[in-house]
Amino acid sequence: MGTHRPEIANSIEDVLAEIKRQLAHIRYGSVEIQIHNGQVVQLESREKKRWDKGVNAR
């Protein structure tokens, strides 16, 4: 029996464009790509915000 692959909802170009968009808008943090059965199913980005100790000192 062959493997059944459902229709791909987004083209690889769409996925790559979204990854580029997320990378362009993040200064510090991470972009995580979740893959299932060889296809990208989720992108998650986390941005970190840090303040210099001198800014918060009294």
C-alpha positions in Angstrom: 0.0 0.0 0.0 1.2 3.5 -0.8 1.2 6.3 1.6 -1.6 8.7 1.4 -0.6 12.4 1.6 -3.3 15.0 2.0 -3.3 18.1 -0.2 -0.6 20.5 1.0 -2.4 23.6 2.3 0.5 26.0 1.9 3.3 25.9 -0.6 6.9 25.8 0.5 7.2 29.4 -0.8 4.4 30.5 1.6 6.0 28.8 4.5 9.4 30.3 3.7 7.9 33.7 3.3 6.3 33.4 6.8 9.6 32.3 8.3 11.3 35.3 6.8 8.5 37.6 8.1 8.9 36.3 11.6 12.7 36.6 11.5 12.5 40.2 10.2 10.4 41.3 13.2 12.3 39.7 16.0 15.3 41.3 17.6 16.1 38.8 20.4 14.5 35.4 20.9 13.7 32.3 18.8 11.6 31.0 15.9 10.6 27.4 16.3 9.5 25.3 13.4 7.3 22.2 14.1 7.4 19.5 11.5 5.1 16.5 11.2 5.5 13.8 8.6 8.0 15.9 6.7 5.7 19.0 6.5 5.9 22.2 8.5 2.7 22.3 10.6 3.4 25.2 13.0 5.7 28.2 13.5 6.2 29.7 16.9 8.2 32.8 17.7 9.2 34.0 21.1 10.7 37.5 21.6 12.7 38.4 24.7 12.8 41.9 26.1 15.6 42.8 28.4 16.3 45.9 30.3 19.7 47.2 31.5 20.1 47.0 35.2 20.8 50.7 35.4 17.4 51.5 33.9 15.5 49.9 36.8 17.9 51.0 39.6 16.7 53.5 42.1 
